[in-house]
Amino acid sequence: MKSVILDSGPVITLALNNLLWLLESVKEKYKMNFYITEPVKKEIVDNPLTTKKFKFEALQVLNLIDKGIIELIDDTKIIEKTESLLDLADNCYKARTKPLKLVHFAEMSVISAALLYKADAIMIDERTTRYFLERPNKLRNVLSHKLHTKVEINNRTLSELRKQTKGVKIIRSAEFVMVAFEKGLIDKFLLDIPDSRKTLIEGLLWGLKLSGCAISTKDLEKVLGLELKAKKWQ
């Protein structure tokens, strides 16, 4: 994997967990390129710079952009493609006869950029967007439960959306961090304490989960179980 388009969520999650430095480490060691679109930059840099609460996180991201660790893609074709895909997405689900607008413009711009630039993957933490492309029926069930009403799918529109976005690979910040963990990039936090690896991986995954990465407790425990089974705690 050599090119990844980043959504706002994973960047924010990494920043909140003091893990943005991993992007630079991975880029230097594995020659992986990270990109963001202009709408994503607006969400994680431009808008936060006008606030008090998230200004420092925005400066950290801007620093990575200035250093070329994160590259900005500013292309009018992405905006055009985003508008087209978003129009489809906004008409895939409805409740009480009203269309449900579930995907944000910036998220869809990430998918559009991946399609136009043939990126190897996109990094999105938001569950709704991933379910849209990977598990649409599961998303309908989740929405029905959340909204306490029947949610219907426009199968023709959904089929067209999935056809146009076919081949887009989605990863979460959790997968990215776990690969970095397995590659030894986070070993500096393995301290001389009992079950150091287990403690570290629990801290990483729970930190990501509680900062916005949509990883279920079941999936989290599964990862921990696999690590235990592989006897990697020594």
N, C-alpha and C positions, 0 to 999 in steps of 0.2 A: 504494500500500500504506500503510495507516494504523494497523494494529494487528498486533502480533506477540507470540506467547506464547513465552517463553524457557525452554528446558530448562536443566538444571544445567551440562551440558558446555560450551556456548558461552560462558556467563558466566565459567566457570573459565578457559577458553582465552583469552578477552579479558583477564581479570585478569592471567594469567601473562605476557601479552605487552604489558602496560601500555597496553591499548586500551579499557578500560572507559569512558573519557571520550568515546569515539565515540558511545555511546548518548545522552549528553546533547547532543552536537553535532547528531546526526540528529534528535532530538526537537525541539530548538529551531528548526532550519532547515526541517525538512520536516513538522513536526507529527505525527510518528510516535509511537504509544504502545506502550510495552513493558510486558508483564505477566509475572508468575510466579505459580504456584500455591503453596499452603501446603506440599505435599510437596517442591517444589523449594526453597522458602525453607529448609526444614529441612536439606536437603542442602548448601546453599551459604552459609547464615548460622548457623543454630542449632547444628548439630553442629560446624562448624569453630571456632566461638567457644569451644568447650570444649577445643580442641587448642592446641598451641604452634606447629605448623608452618604452619597455614592461617588463623590468627587474623586476620592483617593483611588478607588477601584478603577474608575475611568482613566486616571492618569497611568495606572499600571498597564492597562491595555494599550493606551496610546503610546507608551514607551516601547512595547513589543512591535507595534506598527512602525514606529520610527526606525527601529532596529532591523526591520524586514523579517522578523520572526512570524508575524501575521501580515499577510499581504491583502491589500484592498482591491476588490474587483468592482470597478465602476463602469457599467456597460448598460446602455439604454435597452439593449436586447433582453437583458435580464428583467428589467421592469416590464417590458411588453409581455414576456413569457409568464411572469408572475401574475400579471393582471388576468391573463387567459386562464391559467390554472386555478387561480383563486375564484374566478367566476364559476368554474366547474365545482370546486370544493364547496362553495356556498350554497349549492343546490343539490347536494348529495343526501342530506338528512333533513327531515322536517318533523316538527312536533306541533300538534294542534293546528295543522295545515300551514304553519309558518316555517320557512327555511331556517336552519340553524347555521350560523356563521361560527365555525369552530377553529379555523386556522388563521393565524395572523399574517399580515403582509410580509414581515421580515422572515418568518419561517418558510413561507412559500418561495421567497427569493432565494433561499438557500437551496431548495430543491431545483429551482430553475437554473441556478448557476451550475449545479452539479450536472444537469442534463446538457447544458450548452457547452460546458468546458470539459465534459467527460471525466469528472472527478471520481476517484476510487470510492469515496464514501462521504457522507455528511454526518456531522455530529449534532444530534438533537436529543435533549433530555425530556422534552415535553411529551407526555404519553399520548395525548390526543392525536398529534401529528403522526406519530409512529403507527398507532392503531389505524389511522385513516388509510395508510398504504399497506400495512401488513395484516391487520385483523379487523376489517370493517364491521363484521357481525358482532365481534366482541365489543367494539366501540358503541354500537347501537344498544347493546344490553347495558353497558355502563351508563350511557346517557339516559336510558329509560329509568334505570334505578335512581339516578341522580335527580332527574326532573319529575319523577313520580308520574310519568305519563308515557303513553306509547310513542315510540320514535320509529318513523318509517324511513326506508332507504329508497332513493331513486336509483335503481339498479343500472339503468342505461347511462346515467350521468357518472355514477361511481365507476362503472366499467371503463368509460372513456378516460376518466382521470387516472385510473390505475394503468391503463394502456399507455398513456402519455408519460407516466412516471416509472414505467417498468425498468428494472435494472438499477434503481437507486438503492444503494446499500446504506443502512442507517446504523450508527453506533452511538452509544451514550458515553458521557464522561466516565461512568463507572467502568465500562469496558476498556476505555483508553487508559485509565489509571491502573487497572488490574494488569494490563499488558506491561506497562511501565514497571509495575511492582515485580512481575515475573522476570523482567529483563534486568533487574537489579538497580534500576535508576532511583529507587527510594530507599536504598539500603542504609543511608546515613541516619535513618530514624530507627534502625534496629539497635536497641540499646541493651545493656546487660541487665535484663529483667526476665522473670519467668515468662515463658510463652511469648517471646518478643515478636515473632512473626505474626502470631495470631492476634496479639494486641494491636499491632500496626495495621493489619488488614481490616480488623473490626473498626478501628478508628477512621481509616480512609473511607470505607463503604458507608458507615453511618454518617460521617461528616458530609459526604456527597448527597446521600439520601435526604438528610435534614436541611440541605441547602438548595434543594430543587430537583435533583436527579430522580426521575421516576423509576426507581428500582424497588420492587416489592420486598417486604420482609422475608417472604418465602424464597425469592431469588437470592437475596443476600445470604440467607442461611445455607442455601444450596452451594454457593461459592465457598463459604467457609467449610462446608462438609467435604467438598472436593479437595480443598487444600489439606484438610486433616487426613483424608484417605490417602493422599499422595505422600503423607508423612514429611511435610516440608516445614514443620515447626521447629525442628532441631536447630 
